[in-house]
Structure formats: structure tokens, C-alpha cells
């Protein structure tokens, strides 16, 4: 059986899809990136905001058409949106053969087996995850599931449940597996990385996890995504400042800067705490790049609130900002509030915020012109080497076009001299030296790799 995947939403969904694919391959399934050739199509849905739900629905409908027009025998919809709206989806989309919420994925293999689409005996186990993208040296490592924060606008706790940290040894073993598969950069992801380990009784929190990954793998780049500023401790800053393989980069969502809006959002931070933490971060970790996220048009957001957000963004000078307009999500506290900011006003505010941030990013990046930056080669397209500096996360922060790196293998780490900034978010650079070639592979040192039957299969539940 050939199986195709459509993965929508966040990087945590990417991790889940790779695990589901490994389970299917264990039963003899073969992955294909050509959906027209897939006998089973699995859509891993996102239900975070309305735009994500629409994209998920469109993908499900398009996959359903392939049952009539191609070789597809079954369409399976899984993930967050299904977790929240399964009954409605089953009624509206009879062409879908199976709906499984994020908490029901242990039924995937039995259901497909019952339909005769996969074998009932395991084949040779390929590992706990199989890569489906086009940049295999960049991988995502989910360290926990769920969230306890209870932000008013967010349905993630309703879809993913309470926060559960995975055991440190299991996370390290998965990182070792990813390294053996060619990973050169690991992006640590969770709903809140800073919350890692606080629900366990073993004393291991995020700083200990970072130290274990440095000690027990040779993965050159470890990047942290998605952590609340309220959880950034002096101990974490000390590890970041000391360990060169922990990149000077943080994805730290603040969502707003006006205290009145933050209070209605039920966020744990206030403007002064965000300001203080950003200042401390930049004092302790030189050349730190901070990415944040903002919501505009939240219920009750006044013109004055929005101007306060713009002023704070201009003052703080984040390297990058991701932003979206508010949309109410069923079951959340904010859904009971009056959605009183008109859609045209939301869009106008979003455009103003993103234009301001475009200028800030360009100015922040221009300070690197003439300097040497540690950089990783990702791909060569059209004769140009597309790379990323330590300040650029995959897929969200632009790229660095490096002259002279065209013959280098993806995953090679180089030093490059920044020559200029292009389109406000990309660098132009020239190769200075190769620092770490992909040919210099090492074996993880002190811990064994996962074996067949590893407990890692429980991570996605």
C-alpha cells in the first residue's frame, strides 16, 4: 500500500505525522509524496484559527475527490481539528473513511488493518519516525504534549489536553535517532518549552534537557521554539550563554503588549515583565535573535491598545514578528466575549504591524553587514546556495544566499561574511570557510539508539 500525507499547522503536527508514517511503514506501507499515487491519504489537520480550519477542510475535500479520480481507496482525517469537531465532520464529509482525533491515534493501525489496507504483521521496523519533507537535516523534536496555560483565545488544551512532559531519556534517544538519520539541526518544540519537566518528579527541566542533548549527541545546532517569557530562568540563560551548540535564538510569543489586552487574554506576562526579560536575555546572550507572535483585533482592543502594541514593538526591536488577526474558537473563554473589532479594522491593524516589523527586521539585520556569521547550507536552487544563519529558523525567518557555497552538501556548516540584506528578511553573503562538513559524521556517544518496540510510540498521544 502507498500512503500519502498532508500535514497542516504547526511543527508539532509534523512530528506527529512522521510518527504515524513510521507505524504504517511497520506494517508494510510505502510513503509517496505524489498524492495521485497514494492508496491511502492521511490529512493531519489544524484547528488553531479559522484560516487553518478552512485549509484543513479544503485539503480533506480535495483528497476525497481523489477517491473518484485516482487510485485512492481511503481518506483518513486526523489531528486537532478532528479532535474538536469530529461529529460535525463525520456528518458533513461522508467521503472520508476515518476520522481520528489526536487522542485516538492508537486506532489508526487496527482500523486500516480491518479494511485490508495494511498487513497484520510488522515488517522490519524503520524507526519511530520517518521523514517526509525535502530538508532531512532539519528536524523537529517534540518534548511534551498539551498545555496548562489556559489562554482565553486558545483551544489547544481542548484539543491536546493537559501538559505532559516526555521523559528526558526518551527525548535524548529520539534525538540520537534523528541524528543517525542525518539531522544537523534539531528544533525543540512544545506548546511551551519552558514548562518542560515541571510536571515530572525527576528534577529534569529544560536546562537539564539541553545539557543532555549537548552531552549525548553531536547534533551541531539546537534551536528552541515556542517558550513563554515567564518561564525563562537564570539557569536556562546560563546554559544558553555557555553552550555554543544551543543557538542564540528564542521564539517567545507575547501575543500583545497592552496590559488590559493581556489580562483579557489570560496571559501570564505583562508589558513590564516582557520588557525586563528581553533586556536580560540580550544582556546575557550576545547577538540573540528573538522572534515573537502577536494577535491583533482581540475583543475589546481599542485604537489606543493597538498603538501601545506598535510602540512596544518599535521599542523592543524584535528580530522577527509573526502576527494574525483574532478569530473566536468554540469552547474558549474568548468565544464568550463580543468580537467587537470589525474585520476590516483587524486587517488594517495587521498590515500596519507587519509593515513596521518589516522595517525593524531590515534594520536589525543590517547591523550584521561586514560581520562573519555561522551558517548552515540547506539547498542549492537555480545555482544559488540557500543557507540560514544561526538567527534564522527554518521556513519562517528568511534565508541567506551564500556565494561560493554552491558545491557544498546540505547540512554543511560554514562561516560566511554578510554582504547585505535583501527584501528586508534575507542575507547576501560570501563563503569564508567550511566549519563542519556533513562527511564528518560521528556516532552518538554514551546512550544507545532506540530499538524495535521502543516506548517512543506513546509520544504522540
C-alpha positions, 0 to 999 in steps of 0.5 A: 500500500502507498500512503500519502500525507498532508500535514497542516499547522504547526511543527508539532503536527509534523512530528506527529505525522512522521510518527504515524508514517513510521507505524504504517511503514511497520506494517508494510506501507510505502510513503509517496509524496505524489498524492495521485499515487497514494492508496491511502491519504492521511490529512493531519489537520489544524484547528488553531484559527479559522484560516487553518480550519478552512485549509484543513477542510479544503485539503480533506475535500480535495483528497476525497475527490481523489477517491473518484479520480485516482487510485485512492481507496481511503481518506483518513482525517486526523489531528486537532481539528478532528479532535474538536469537531469530529461529529460535525465532520463525520456528518458533513464529509461522508467521503472520508473513511476515518476520522481520528482525533489526536487522542485516538491515534492508537486506532489508526493501525487496527482500523486500516488493518480491518479494511485490508489496507495494511498487513497484520504483521510488522515488517522490519521496523524503520524507526519511530519516525520517518521523514517526509519533507525535502530538508532531512537535516532539519528536524523537529523534536517534540518534548511534551504534549498539551498545555496548562496555560489556559489562554482565553483565545486558545483551544489547544488544551481542548484539543491536546489536553493537559501538559505532559512532559516526555521523559528526558531519556526518551527525548535524548534517544529520539534525538540520537535517532534523528541524528543517525538519520542525518539531522544537523539541526534539531528544533525543540518544540512544545506548546511551551518549552519552558514548562518542560519537566515541571510536571515530572518528579525527576528534577529534569527541566529544560536546562537539564534537557539541553545539557543532555542533548549537548552531552549525548549527541553531536547534533551541531545546532539546537534551536528552541521554539515556542517558550513563554517569557515567564518561564525563562530562568537564570539557569536556562540563560546560563546554559544558553550563554555557555553552550555554543551548540544551543543557538542564540535564538528564542521564539517567545510569543507575547501575543500583545503588549497592552496590559488590559489586552493581556489580562483579557487574554489570560496571559501570564506576562505583562508589558513590564515583565516582557520588557525586563526579560528581553533586556536580560536575555540580550544582556546575557546572550550576545547577538540573540535573535528573538522572534515573537507572535502577536494577535491583533483585533482581540475583543475589546482592543481599542485604537489606543491598545493597538498603538501601545502594541506598535510602540512596544514593538518599535521599542523592543526591536524584535528580530522577527514578528509573526502576527494574525488577526483574532478569530473566536474558537468554540469552547474558549473563554474568548468565544464568550466575549463580543468580537467587537473589532470589525474585520476590516479594522483587524486587517488594517491593524495587521498590515500596519504591524507587519509593515513596521516589523518589516522595517525593524527586521531590515534594520536589525539585520543590517547591523550584521553587514561586514560581520562573519556569521555561522551558517548552515547550507540547506539547498542549492536552487537555480545555482544559488546556495540557500543557507540560514544563519544561526538567527534564522529558523527554518521556513519562517525567518528568511534565508541567506544566499551564500556565494561560493557555497554552491558545491557544498552538501546540505547540512554543511556548516560554514562561516560566511561574511554578510554582504547585505540584506535583501527584501528586508528578511534575507542575507547576501553573503560570501563563503569564508570557510567550511566549519563542519562538513556533513562527511564528518559524521560521528556516532552518538556517544554514551546512550544507545539508539532506540530499538524495535518496540521502543516506548517512543510510540506513546509520544504522540498521544 
